[in-house]
Amino acid sequence: MTNFAVGDGPPKAKPLEALLRLKAVISPHGPIPVSKSTWWEGVRSGRFPKPVKLGPRTTVWRQSDVQLLIDNAPPSWVDSKGTM
């Protein structure tokens, strides 16, 4: 039996975080206009977010990390319409 303090209920579950594969992050399908080799160099240098390894051949990025990168995108990534 678990004891909770008065007024406390069971701990709340954390919201699930979306995970994105590389194809969903970089061009031509994703919002970040860089090549695969440029992306991996940026990951190594710390310019782009660190990946999460799900398995030996499965690498993903947290959507929140990618969104933070987009929110702080350099002006050269944004076209004249204000979109990436």
Buried (B, 14 or more C-beta within 10 A) or exposed (E): EEEEEEEEEEEEEEEEEEBBEBEBBBBEEBBBBBEEEBBBEBBEEEEBBEBBEEEEEEBBBBBEBBBEBBEEEEEEBEEEEEEE
